[in-house]
Amino acid sequence: MKKLAVIFLSLGLISFSAANAQVKEEVKKDAKKVGHKTAEVASKTKAAVVDKIYKDKEGPDGQTIYIDKHSKYYWIDDKGKKQYIAKSALKDKKKG
């Protein structure tokens, strides 16, 4: 009977440990998503204040285009990084 209780206790601890590890991994993923979103919002806010917004053009997937002090065009990705783009790759904004 003691062996059976030890086995069940061991299985319980193992499953608890695995569940705890899974929760930690999910928290880590969620924290990373929040960090990326924070960086994206901060970068877009800074770009809107410091650089010009190109009102007539947009990026390949409809991104807002900014013009920096060196007259280079860029958009902000999901991780808050500047993605420079050639003027020839910009699309006209749809009117509507």
KOLGU-4560 file (N, C-alpha, C; in nm, 3 decimals, padded with zeros to 5 digits):
<recs>
<n_xx: 00.081 n_yy: -00.118 n_zz: 00.000 ca_xx: 00.000 ca_yy: 00.000 ca_zz: 00.000 c_xx: 00.087 c_yy: 00.126 c_zz: 00.000 mol: A seq: 1 type: MET>
<n_xx: 00.198 n_yy: 00.122 n_zz: 00.076 ca_xx: 00.288 ca_yy: 00.235 ca_zz: 00.080 c_xx: 00.349 c_yy: 00.261 c_zz: -00.057 mol: A seq: 2 type: LYS>
<n_xx: 00.385 n_yy: 00.153 n_zz: -00.129 ca_xx: 00.445 ca_yy: 00.167 ca_zz: -00.261 c_xx: 00.346 c_yy: 00.234 c_zz: -00.357 mol: A seq: 3 type: LYS>
<n_xx: 00.221 n_yy: 00.194 n_zz: -00.346 ca_xx: 00.118 ca_yy: 00.251 ca_zz: -00.432 c_xx: 00.100 c_yy: 00.401 c_zz: -00.403 mol: A seq: 4 type: LEU>
<n_xx: 00.103 n_yy: 00.438 n_zz: -00.276 ca_xx: 00.090 ca_yy: 00.578 ca_zz: -00.238 c_xx: 00.211 c_yy: 00.658 c_zz: -00.288 mol: A seq: 5 type: ALA>
<n_xx: 00.330 n_yy: 00.601 n_zz: -00.279 ca_xx: 00.451 ca_yy: 00.667 ca_zz: -00.326 c_xx: 00.445 c_yy: 00.686 c_zz: -00.477 mol: A seq: 6 type: VAL>
<n_xx: 00.397 n_yy: 00.586 n_zz: -00.548 ca_xx: 00.386 ca_yy: 00.595 ca_zz: -00.694 c_xx: 00.289 c_yy: 00.706 c_zz: -00.732 mol: A seq: 7 type: ILE>
<n_xx: 00.172 n_yy: 00.709 n_zz: -00.671 ca_xx: 00.073 ca_yy: 00.813 ca_zz: -00.701 c_xx: 00.124 c_yy: 00.953 c_zz: -00.665 mol: A seq: 8 type: PHE>
<n_xx: 00.194 n_yy: 00.962 n_zz: -00.555 ca_xx: 00.251 ca_yy: 01.090 ca_zz: -00.514 c_xx: 00.357 c_yy: 01.135 c_zz: -00.614 mol: A seq: 9 type: LEU>
<n_xx: 00.440 n_yy: 01.041 n_zz: -00.657 ca_xx: 00.545 ca_yy: 01.072 ca_zz: -00.755 c_xx: 00.483 c_yy: 01.118 c_zz: -00.887 mol: A seq: 10 type: SER>
<n_xx: 00.380 n_yy: 01.047 n_zz: -00.932 ca_xx: 00.313 ca_yy: 01.085 ca_zz: -01.057 c_xx: 00.249 c_yy: 01.223 c_zz: -01.044 mol: A seq: 11 type: LEU>
<n_xx: 00.192 n_yy: 01.250 n_zz: -00.928 ca_xx: 00.131 ca_yy: 01.381 ca_zz: -00.905 c_xx: 00.234 c_yy: 01.492 c_zz: -00.911 mol: A seq: 12 type: GLY>
<n_xx: 00.350 n_yy: 01.469 n_zz: -00.850 ca_xx: 00.456 ca_yy: 01.570 ca_zz: -00.851 c_xx: 00.511 c_yy: 01.590 c_zz: -00.991 mol: A seq: 13 type: LEU>
<n_xx: 00.525 n_yy: 01.483 n_zz: -01.065 ca_xx: 00.576 ca_yy: 01.493 ca_zz: -01.203 c_xx: 00.478 c_yy: 01.572 c_zz: -01.290 mol: A seq: 14 type: ILE>
<n_xx: 00.349 n_yy: 01.541 n_zz: -01.279 ca_xx: 00.251 ca_yy: 01.613 ca_zz: -01.360 c_xx: 00.242 c_yy: 01.760 c_zz: -01.318 mol: A seq: 15 type: SER>
<n_xx: 00.253 n_yy: 01.787 n_zz: -01.189 ca_xx: 00.253 ca_yy: 01.925 ca_zz: -01.141 c_xx: 00.374 c_yy: 02.000 c_zz: -01.195 mol: A seq: 16 type: PHE>
<n_xx: 00.488 n_yy: 01.935 n_zz: -01.195 ca_xx: 00.611 ca_yy: 01.995 ca_zz: -01.244 c_xx: 00.599 c_yy: 02.027 c_zz: -01.393 mol: A seq: 17 type: SER>
<n_xx: 00.544 n_yy: 01.934 n_zz: -01.470 ca_xx: 00.526 ca_yy: 01.956 ca_zz: -01.614 c_xx: 00.427 c_yy: 02.070 c_zz: -01.640 mol: A seq: 18 type: ALA>
<n_xx: 00.319 n_yy: 02.074 n_zz: -01.564 ca_xx: 00.220 ca_yy: 02.181 ca_zz: -01.580 c_xx: 00.280 c_yy: 02.315 c_zz: -01.544 mol: A seq: 19 type: ALA>
<n_xx: 00.360 n_yy: 02.318 n_zz: -01.440 ca_xx: 00.425 ca_yy: 02.442 ca_zz: -01.396 c_xx: 00.521 c_yy: 02.491 c_zz: -01.504 mol: A seq: 20 type: ASN>
<n_xx: 00.595 n_yy: 02.402 n_zz: -01.566 ca_xx: 00.688 ca_yy: 02.440 ca_zz: -01.672 c_xx: 00.612 c_yy: 02.496 c_zz: -01.791 mol: A seq: 21 type: ALA>
<n_xx: 00.497 n_yy: 02.437 n_zz: -01.822 ca_xx: 00.416 ca_yy: 02.484 ca_zz: -01.934 c_xx: 00.362 c_yy: 02.625 c_zz: -01.905 mol: A seq: 22 type: GLN>
<n_xx: 00.320 n_yy: 02.649 n_zz: -01.785 ca_xx: 00.269 ca_yy: 02.781 ca_zz: -01.746 c_xx: 00.382 c_yy: 02.885 c_zz: -01.756 mol: A seq: 23 type: VAL>
<n_xx: 00.500 n_yy: 02.849 n_zz: -01.711 ca_xx: 00.614 ca_yy: 02.940 ca_zz: -01.719 c_xx: 00.644 c_yy: 02.976 c_zz: -01.864 mol: A seq: 24 type: LYS>
<n_xx: 00.636 n_yy: 02.878 n_zz: -01.952 ca_xx: 00.662 ca_yy: 02.901 ca_zz: -02.094 c_xx: 00.557 c_yy: 02.994 c_zz: -02.154 mol: A seq: 25 type: GLU>
<n_xx: 00.432 n_yy: 02.977 n_zz: -02.117 ca_xx: 00.326 ca_yy: 03.065 ca_zz: -02.167 c_xx: 00.344 c_yy: 03.207 c_zz: -02.115 mol: A seq: 26 type: GLU>
<n_xx: 00.383 n_yy: 03.220 n_zz: -01.990 ca_xx: 00.407 ca_yy: 03.353 ca_zz: -01.933 c_xx: 00.522 c_yy: 03.420 c_zz: -02.007 mol: A seq: 27 type: VAL>
<n_xx: 00.625 n_yy: 03.343 n_zz: -02.038 ca_xx: 00.740 ca_yy: 03.396 ca_zz: -02.109 c_xx: 00.700 c_yy: 03.446 c_zz: -02.248 mol: A seq: 28 type: LYS>
<n_xx: 00.618 n_yy: 03.367 n_zz: -02.319 ca_xx: 00.570 ca_yy: 03.406 ca_zz: -02.451 c_xx: 00.486 c_yy: 03.533 c_zz: -02.443 mol: A seq: 29 type: LYS>
<n_xx: 00.395 n_yy: 03.538 n_zz: -02.346 ca_xx: 00.309 ca_yy: 03.656 ca_zz: -02.330 c_xx: 00.391 c_yy: 03.780 c_zz: -02.295 mol: A seq: 30 type: ASP>
<n_xx: 00.491 n_yy: 03.764 n_zz: -02.211 ca_xx: 00.576 ca_yy: 03.877 ca_zz: -02.175 c_xx: 00.652 c_yy: 03.928 c_zz: -02.297 mol: A seq: 31 type: ALA>
<n_xx: 00.696 n_yy: 03.837 n_zz: -02.382 ca_xx: 00.767 ca_yy: 03.876 ca_zz: -02.504 c_xx: 00.673 c_yy: 03.953 c_zz: -02.597 mol: A seq: 32 type: LYS>
<n_xx: 00.547 n_yy: 03.906 n_zz: -02.610 ca_xx: 00.449 ca_yy: 03.976 ca_zz: -02.694 c_xx: 00.424 c_yy: 04.118 c_zz: -02.642 mol: A seq: 33 type: LYS>
<n_xx: 00.409 n_yy: 04.130 n_zz: -02.511 ca_xx: 00.386 ca_yy: 04.261 ca_zz: -02.451 c_xx: 00.506 c_yy: 04.352 c_zz: -02.475 mol: A seq: 34 type: VAL>
<n_xx: 00.625 n_yy: 04.299 n_zz: -02.462 ca_xx: 00.746 ca_yy: 04.377 ca_zz: -02.486 c_xx: 00.755 c_yy: 04.426 c_zz: -02.629 mol: A seq: 35 type: GLY>
<n_xx: 00.722 n_yy: 04.338 n_zz: -02.725 ca_xx: 00.725 ca_yy: 04.378 ca_zz: -02.866 c_xx: 00.621 c_yy: 04.486 c_zz: -02.894 mol: A seq: 36 type: HIS>
<n_xx: 00.502 n_yy: 04.470 n_zz: -02.840 ca_xx: 00.396 ca_yy: 04.569 ca_zz: -02.862 c_xx: 00.434 c_yy: 04.703 c_zz: -02.801 mol: A seq: 37 type: LYS>
<n_xx: 00.494 n_yy: 04.701 n_zz: -02.683 ca_xx: 00.539 ca_yy: 04.824 ca_zz: -02.618 c_xx: 00.645 c_yy: 04.893 c_zz: -02.703 mol: A seq: 38 type: THR>
<n_xx: 00.739 n_yy: 04.817 n_zz: -02.755 ca_xx: 00.844 ca_yy: 04.873 ca_zz: -02.840 c_xx: 00.785 c_yy: 04.931 c_zz: -02.968 mol: A seq: 39 type: ALA>
<n_xx: 00.688 n_yy: 04.861 n_zz: -03.026 ca_xx: 00.623 ca_yy: 04.908 ca_zz: -03.148 c_xx: 00.553 c_yy: 05.042 c_zz: -03.124 mol: A seq: 40 type: GLU>
<n_xx: 00.474 n_yy: 05.050 n_zz: -03.018 ca_xx: 00.399 ca_yy: 05.172 ca_zz: -02.987 c_xx: 00.495 c_yy: 05.287 c_zz: -02.957 mol: A seq: 41 type: VAL>
<n_xx: 00.599 n_yy: 05.260 n_zz: -02.880 ca_xx: 00.696 ca_yy: 05.364 ca_zz: -02.847 c_xx: 00.768 c_yy: 05.414 c_zz: -02.972 mol: A seq: 42 type: ALA>
<n_xx: 00.806 n_yy: 05.323 n_zz: -03.060 ca_xx: 00.876 ca_yy: 05.362 ca_zz: -03.183 c_xx: 00.785 c_yy: 05.443 c_zz: -03.274 mol: A seq: 43 type: SER>
<n_xx: 00.660 n_yy: 05.402 n_zz: -03.286 ca_xx: 00.566 ca_yy: 05.476 ca_zz: -03.371 c_xx: 00.538 c_yy: 05.614 c_zz: -03.315 mol: A seq: 44 type: LYS>
<n_xx: 00.528 n_yy: 05.624 n_zz: -03.184 ca_xx: 00.504 ca_yy: 05.753 ca_zz: -03.121 c_xx: 00.622 c_yy: 05.846 c_zz: -03.143 mol: A seq: 45 type: THR>
<n_xx: 00.742 n_yy: 05.794 n_zz: -03.122 ca_xx: 00.863 ca_yy: 05.874 ca_zz: -03.143 c_xx: 00.874 c_yy: 05.918 c_zz: -03.288 mol: A seq: 46 type: LYS>
<n_xx: 00.848 n_yy: 05.825 n_zz: -03.381 ca_xx: 00.859 ca_yy: 05.857 ca_zz: -03.523 c_xx: 00.758 c_yy: 05.964 c_zz: -03.563 mol: A seq: 47 type: ALA>
<n_xx: 00.637 n_yy: 05.957 n_zz: -03.508 ca_xx: 00.534 ca_yy: 06.055 ca_zz: -03.541 c_xx: 00.573 c_yy: 06.194 c_zz: -03.490 mol: A seq: 48 type: ALA>
<n_xx: 00.647 n_yy: 06.201 n_zz: -03.382 ca_xx: 00.687 ca_yy: 06.329 ca_zz: -03.325 c_xx: 00.813 c_yy: 06.383 c_zz: -03.394 mol: A seq: 49 type: VAL>
<n_xx: 00.911 n_yy: 06.296 n_zz: -03.414 ca_xx: 01.042 ca_yy: 06.339 ca_zz: -03.464 c_xx: 01.045 c_yy: 06.348 c_zz: -03.617 mol: A seq: 50 type: VAL>
<n_xx: 00.986 n_yy: 06.252 n_zz: -03.686 ca_xx: 00.994 ca_yy: 06.245 ca_zz: -03.832 c_xx: 00.860 c_yy: 06.283 c_zz: -03.895 mol: A seq: 51 type: ASP>
<n_xx: 00.863 n_yy: 06.303 n_zz: -04.026 ca_xx: 00.741 ca_yy: 06.336 ca_zz: -04.099 c_xx: 00.667 c_yy: 06.209 c_zz: -04.139 mol: A seq: 52 type: LYS>
<n_xx: 00.536 n_yy: 06.218 n_zz: -04.144 ca_xx: 00.455 ca_yy: 06.107 ca_zz: -04.196 c_xx: 00.426 c_yy: 06.136 c_zz: -04.342 mol: A seq: 53 type: ILE>
<n_xx: 00.451 n_yy: 06.037 n_zz: -04.427 ca_xx: 00.424 ca_yy: 06.052 ca_zz: -04.570 c_xx: 00.276 c_yy: 06.022 c_zz: -04.591 mol: A seq: 54 type: TYR>
<n_xx: 00.196 n_yy: 06.126 n_zz: -04.610 ca_xx: 00.051 ca_yy: 06.114 ca_zz: -04.611 c_xx: -00.005 c_yy: 06.051 c_zz: -04.739 mol: A seq: 55 type: LYS>
<n_xx: 00.065 n_yy: 06.064 n_zz: -04.852 ca_xx: 00.012 ca_yy: 06.017 ca_zz: -04.980 c_xx: 00.051 c_yy: 05.874 c_zz: -05.014 mol: A seq: 56 type: ASP>
<n_xx: 00.145 n_yy: 05.818 n_zz: -04.942 ca_xx: 00.195 ca_yy: 05.683 ca_zz: -04.974 c_xx: 00.181 c_yy: 05.592 c_zz: -04.852 mol: A seq: 57 type: LYS>
<n_xx: 00.189 n_yy: 05.461 n_zz: -04.879 ca_xx: 00.186 ca_yy: 05.361 ca_zz: -04.774 c_xx: 00.281 c_yy: 05.248 c_zz: -04.810 mol: A seq: 58 type: GLU>
<n_xx: 00.310 n_yy: 05.164 n_zz: -04.713 ca_xx: 00.399 ca_yy: 05.051 ca_zz: -04.736 c_xx: 00.331 c_yy: 04.940 c_zz: -04.814 mol: A seq: 59 type: GLY>
<n_xx: 00.402 n_yy: 04.834 n_zz: -04.845 ca_xx: 00.347 ca_yy: 04.724 ca_zz: -04.924 c_xx: 00.222 c_yy: 04.660 c_zz: -04.861 mol: A seq: 60 type: PRO>
<n_xx: 00.215 n_yy: 04.660 n_zz: -04.730 ca_xx: 00.100 ca_yy: 04.600 ca_zz: -04.661 c_xx: 00.016 c_yy: 04.705 c_zz: -04.590 mol: A seq: 61 type: ASP>
<n_xx: 00.021 n_yy: 04.829 n_zz: -04.638 ca_xx: -00.059 ca_yy: 04.936 ca_zz: -04.580 c_xx: 00.002 c_yy: 05.003 c_zz: -04.459 mol: A seq: 62 type: GLY>
<n_xx: 00.131 n_yy: 04.987 n_zz: -04.436 ca_xx: 00.198 ca_yy: 05.047 ca_zz: -04.321 c_xx: 00.209 c_yy: 05.199 c_zz: -04.339 mol: A seq: 63 type: GLN>
<n_xx: 00.211 n_yy: 05.270 n_zz: -04.228 ca_xx: 00.237 ca_yy: 05.414 ca_zz: -04.229 c_xx: 00.384 c_yy: 05.435 c_zz: -04.261 mol: A seq: 64 type: THR>
<n_xx: 00.412 n_yy: 05.527 n_zz: -04.352 ca_xx: 00.549 ca_yy: 05.554 ca_zz: -04.393 c_xx: 00.595 c_yy: 05.684 c_zz: -04.328 mol: A seq: 65 type: ILE>
<n_xx: 00.716 n_yy: 05.681 n_zz: -04.274 ca_xx: 00.778 ca_yy: 05.797 ca_zz: -04.211 c_xx: 00.900 c_yy: 05.838 c_zz: -04.293 mol: A seq: 66 type: TYR>
<n_xx: 00.936 n_yy: 05.966 n_zz: -04.286 ca_xx: 01.053 ca_yy: 06.018 ca_zz: -04.356 c_xx: 01.147 c_yy: 06.074 c_zz: -04.249 mol: A seq: 67 type: ILE>
<n_xx: 01.269 n_yy: 06.020 n_zz: -04.243 ca_xx: 01.362 ca_yy: 06.066 ca_zz: -04.140 c_xx: 01.437 c_yy: 06.191 c_zz: -04.185 mol: A seq: 68 type: ASP>
<n_xx: 01.527 n_yy: 06.240 n_zz: -04.102 ca_xx: 01.598 ca_yy: 06.365 ca_zz: -04.129 c_xx: 01.693 c_yy: 06.354 c_zz: -04.248 mol: A seq: 69 type: LYS>
<n_xx: 01.721 n_yy: 06.232 n_zz: -04.293 ca_xx: 01.808 ca_yy: 06.210 ca_zz: -04.408 c_xx: 01.726 c_yy: 06.181 c_zz: -04.534 mol: A seq: 70 type: HIS>
<n_xx: 01.596 n_yy: 06.209 n_zz: -04.528 ca_xx: 01.502 ca_yy: 06.186 ca_zz: -04.639 c_xx: 01.494 c_yy: 06.039 c_zz: -04.679 mol: A seq: 71 type: SER>
<n_xx: 01.508 n_yy: 05.950 n_zz: -04.582 ca_xx: 01.492 ca_yy: 05.807 ca_zz: -04.608 c_xx: 01.354 c_yy: 05.765 c_zz: -04.559 mol: A seq: 72 type: LYS>
<n_xx: 01.294 n_yy: 05.673 n_zz: -04.631 ca_xx: 01.159 ca_yy: 05.627 ca_zz: -04.601 c_xx: 01.165 c_yy: 05.498 c_zz: -04.521 mol: A seq: 73 type: TYR>
<n_xx: 01.078 n_yy: 05.487 n_zz: -04.421 ca_xx: 01.074 ca_yy: 05.365 ca_zz: -04.341 c_xx: 00.936 c_yy: 05.347 c_zz: -04.279 mol: A seq: 74 type: TYR>
<n_xx: 00.912 n_yy: 05.227 n_zz: -04.230 ca_xx: 00.792 ca_yy: 05.195 ca_zz: -04.153 c_xx: 00.837 c_yy: 05.117 c_zz: -04.031 mol: A seq: 75 type: TRP>
<n_xx: 00.751 n_yy: 05.109 n_zz: -03.931 ca_xx: 00.784 ca_yy: 05.042 ca_zz: -03.804 c_xx: 00.721 c_yy: 04.902 c_zz: -03.806 mol: A seq: 76 type: ILE>
<n_xx: 00.802 n_yy: 04.799 n_zz: -03.780 ca_xx: 00.749 ca_yy: 04.662 ca_zz: -03.779 c_xx: 00.688 c_yy: 04.627 c_zz: -03.643 mol: A seq: 77 type: ASP>
<n_xx: 00.643 n_yy: 04.503 n_zz: -03.630 ca_xx: 00.575 ca_yy: 04.457 ca_zz: -03.508 c_xx: 00.664 c_yy: 04.456 c_zz: -03.385 mol: A seq: 78 type: ASP>
<n_xx: 00.795 n_yy: 04.459 n_zz: -03.406 ca_xx: 00.888 ca_yy: 04.456 ca_zz: -03.293 c_xx: 00.945 c_yy: 04.595 c_zz: -03.262 mol: A seq: 79 type: LYS>
<n_xx: 00.893 n_yy: 04.697 n_zz: -03.331 ca_xx: 00.937 ca_yy: 04.833 ca_zz: -03.306 c_xx: 01.062 c_yy: 04.874 c_zz: -03.381 mol: A seq: 80 type: GLY>
<n_xx: 01.103 n_yy: 04.794 n_zz: -03.479 ca_xx: 01.224 ca_yy: 04.824 ca_zz: -03.556 c_xx: 01.188 c_yy: 04.901 c_zz: -03.683 mol: A seq: 81 type: LYS>
<n_xx: 01.277 n_yy: 04.992 n_zz: -03.723 ca_xx: 01.259 ca_yy: 05.065 ca_zz: -03.848 c_xx: 01.293 c_yy: 04.972 c_zz: -03.965 mol: A seq: 82 type: LYS>
<n_xx: 01.205 n_yy: 04.968 n_zz: -04.062 ca_xx: 01.227 ca_yy: 04.890 ca_zz: -04.184 c_xx: 01.234 c_yy: 04.991 c_zz: -04.299 mol: A seq: 83 type: GLN>
<n_xx: 01.356 n_yy: 05.017 n_zz: -04.347 ca_xx: 01.373 ca_yy: 05.115 ca_zz: -04.454 c_xx: 01.324 c_yy: 05.056 c_zz: -04.585 mol: A seq: 84 type: TYR>
<n_xx: 01.270 n_yy: 05.145 n_zz: -04.670 ca_xx: 01.210 ca_yy: 05.101 ca_zz: -04.794 c_xx: 01.242 c_yy: 05.204 c_zz: -04.902 mol: A seq: 85 type: ILE>
<n_xx: 01.262 n_yy: 05.158 n_zz: -05.025 ca_xx: 01.289 ca_yy: 05.249 ca_zz: -05.135 c_xx: 01.161 c_yy: 05.323 c_zz: -05.174 mol: A seq: 86 type: ALA>
<n_xx: 01.176 n_yy: 05.444 n_zz: -05.220 ca_xx: 01.060 ca_yy: 05.523 ca_zz: -05.259 c_xx: 00.982 c_yy: 05.453 c_zz: -05.370 mol: A seq: 87 type: LYS>
<n_xx: 01.052 n_yy: 05.384 n_zz: -05.457 ca_xx: 00.987 ca_yy: 05.315 ca_zz: -05.569 c_xx: 00.899 c_yy: 05.198 c_zz: -05.522 mol: A seq: 88 type: SER>
<n_xx: 00.921 n_yy: 05.149 n_zz: -05.401 ca_xx: 00.842 ca_yy: 05.036 ca_zz: -05.349 c_xx: 00.716 c_yy: 05.082 c_zz: -05.276 mol: A seq: 89 type: ALA>
<n_xx: 00.697 n_yy: 05.212 n_zz: -05.261 ca_xx: 00.580 ca_yy: 05.264 ca_zz: -05.191 c_xx: 00.458 c_yy: 05.260 c_zz: -05.282 mol: A seq: 90 type: LEU>
<n_xx: 00.342 n_yy: 05.247 n_zz: -05.221 ca_xx: 00.216 ca_yy: 05.245 ca_zz: -05.295 c_xx: 00.136 c_yy: 05.370 c_zz: -05.263 mol: A seq: 91 type: LYS>
<n_xx: 00.055 n_yy: 05.414 n_zz: -05.360 ca_xx: -00.036 ca_yy: 05.525 ca_zz: -05.333 c_xx: -00.141 c_yy: 05.480 c_zz: -05.234 mol: A seq: 92 type: ASP>
<n_xx: -00.180 n_yy: 05.572 n_zz: -05.145 ca_xx: -00.287 ca_yy: 05.541 ca_zz: -05.049 c_xx: -00.419 c_yy: 05.537 c_zz: -05.123 mol: A seq: 93 type: LYS>
<n_xx: -00.503 n_yy: 05.445 n_zz: -05.083 ca_xx: -00.636 ca_yy: 05.434 ca_zz: -05.144 c_xx: -00.723 c_yy: 05.544 c_zz: -05.086 mol: A seq: 94 type: LYS>
<n_xx: -00.795 n_yy: 05.610 n_zz: -05.172 ca_xx: -00.885 ca_yy: 05.715 ca_zz: -05.125 c_xx: -01.020 c_yy: 05.653 c_zz: -05.101 mol: A seq: 95 type: LYS>
<n_xx: -01.077 n_yy: 05.687 n_zz: -04.986 ca_xx: -01.207 ca_yy: 05.628 ca_zz: -04.961 c_xx: -01.263 c_yy: 05.655 c_zz: -04.830 mol: A seq: 96 type: GLY>
</recs>
